[in-house]
Amino acid sequence: MENTNLKIAVIIHSKTGNTKSVAERIKEKLVARGHQVQLEEIVAGNDEEMDLAKIILTKNPESKGYDGYVFGAPVRAFSLSPIMKAYLSKTQDLEGKPVYCFLTQHFRFRFLGGDNALKQFELALNDKSARILGTNIVNWKSKKRAQLIEETVDLVKF
Ligand SMILES: Cc1cc2nc3c(=O)[nH]c(=O)nc-3n(C[C@H](O)[C@H](O)[C@H](O)COP(=O)(O)O)c2cc1C
């Protein structure tokens, strides 16, 4: 998608800043390409809660009114962060809009939670009628971390 001046939301959950640091790189790139970019964080009052029904979102970013989206979240307990799950379950339908998503995870290998979390991310986004254009995982303890971050930034083609 090569249109300039799109309204893009980068919507993330990030507790310790790894996901946010990647999101900031993506934002910089999109701003340099002439887009209007809003970086929004999802915050829960009870961030460690695993039970979706009990999660209380204290920052619940508006998802309406954008041309495209980037979603980012950490892997938690071999799954998509429950905070991102809770957010996506309640947010507005994405109406076929283009979406990229990425995960960060501690372990070096995607099979240690990343692959499963990514499946859950894609399912949750598909439930919201997202048109997923690309996905990636950044393995934080991998020797290739810098390369994986570059790949994730490159992936986003708005
Ligand atoms: C409760 C909890 C569970 C986690 N489970 C996993 C896991 O299953 N696999 C993994 O690779 N990393 C796991 N992690 C590590 C995070 O995915 C990783 O540190 C991530 O980059 C944190 O992102 P953030 O700094 O944006 O919050 C877990 C972290 C927490 C707090």
The ligand as an SDF file (V2000), in Angstrom:
LIG
                    3D

 31 33  0  0  0  0  0  0  0  0999 V2000
    3.5180  -13.5950   32.8430 C   0  0  0  0  0  0  0  0  0  0  0  0
    4.5180  -13.6960   31.7350 C   0  0  0  0  0  0  0  0  0  0  0  0
    4.5480  -14.8440   30.9410 C   0  0  0  0  0  0  0  0  0  0  0  0
    5.5060  -14.9470   29.8830 C   0  0  0  0  0  0  0  0  0  0  0  0
    5.5060  -16.0810   29.1060 N   0  0  0  0  0  0  0  0  0  0  0  0
    6.4150  -16.1830   28.0740 C   0  0  0  0  0  0  0  0  0  0  0  0
    6.4290  -17.3340   27.2050 C   0  0  0  0  0  0  0  0  0  0  0  0
    5.6120  -18.2460   27.3120 O   0  0  0  0  0  0  0  0  0  0  0  0
    7.3720  -17.4000   26.2400 N   0  0  0  0  0  0  0  0  0  0  0  0
    8.3090  -16.4010   26.0500 C   0  0  0  0  0  0  0  0  0  0  0  0
    9.1580  -16.5130   25.1510 O   0  0  0  0  0  0  0  0  0  0  0  0
    8.3060  -15.2940   26.8390 N   0  0  0  0  0  0  0  0  0  0  0  0
    7.3770  -15.1560   27.8280 C   0  0  0  0  0  0  0  0  0  0  0  0
    7.3530  -14.0280   28.6330 N   0  0  0  0  0  0  0  0  0  0  0  0
    8.3220  -12.9460   28.3450 C   0  0  0  0  0  0  0  0  0  0  0  0
    7.7320  -11.8210   27.4870 C   0  0  0  0  0  0  0  0  0  0  0  0
    7.0120  -12.3290   26.3780 O   0  0  0  0  0  0  0  0  0  0  0  0
    8.8510  -10.9240   26.9070 C   0  0  0  0  0  0  0  0  0  0  0  0
    9.6920  -10.4880   27.9280 O   0  0  0  0  0  0  0  0  0  0  0  0
    8.2490   -9.7580   26.1500 C   0  0  0  0  0  0  0  0  0  0  0  0
    9.2050   -9.2390   25.2480 O   0  0  0  0  0  0  0  0  0  0  0  0
    7.7610   -8.6550   27.0820 C   0  0  0  0  0  0  0  0  0  0  0  0
    7.2200   -7.5910   26.3130 O   0  0  0  0  0  0  0  0  0  0  0  0
    7.0320   -6.1310   26.9280 P   0  0  0  0  0  0  0  0  0  0  0  0
    8.4020   -5.6430   27.3800 O   0  0  0  0  0  0  0  0  0  0  0  0
    6.5420   -5.3370   25.7800 O   0  0  0  0  0  0  0  0  0  0  0  0
    6.0650   -6.2380   28.0520 O   0  0  0  0  0  0  0  0  0  0  0  0
    6.4260  -13.9030   29.6610 C   0  0  0  0  0  0  0  0  0  0  0  0
    6.3750  -12.7440   30.4690 C   0  0  0  0  0  0  0  0  0  0  0  0
    5.4340  -12.6300   31.4920 C   0  0  0  0  0  0  0  0  0  0  0  0
    5.4060  -11.3820   32.3510 C   0  0  0  0  0  0  0  0  0  0  0  0
  1  2  1  0
  2  3  1  0
  2 30  2  0
  3  4  2  0
  4  5  1  0
  4 28  1  0
  5  6  2  0
  6  7  1  0
  6 13  1  0
  7  8  2  0
  7  9  1  0
  9 10  1  0
 10 11  2  0
 10 12  1  0
 12 13  2  0
 13 14  1  0
 14 15  1  0
 14 28  1  0
 15 16  1  0
 16 17  1  0
 16 18  1  0
 18 19  1  0
 18 20  1  0
 20 21  1  0
 20 22  1  0
 22 23  1  0
 23 24  1  0
 24 25  2  0
 24 26  1  0
 24 27  1  0
 28 29  2  0
 29 30  1  0
 30 31  1  0
M  END
$$$$
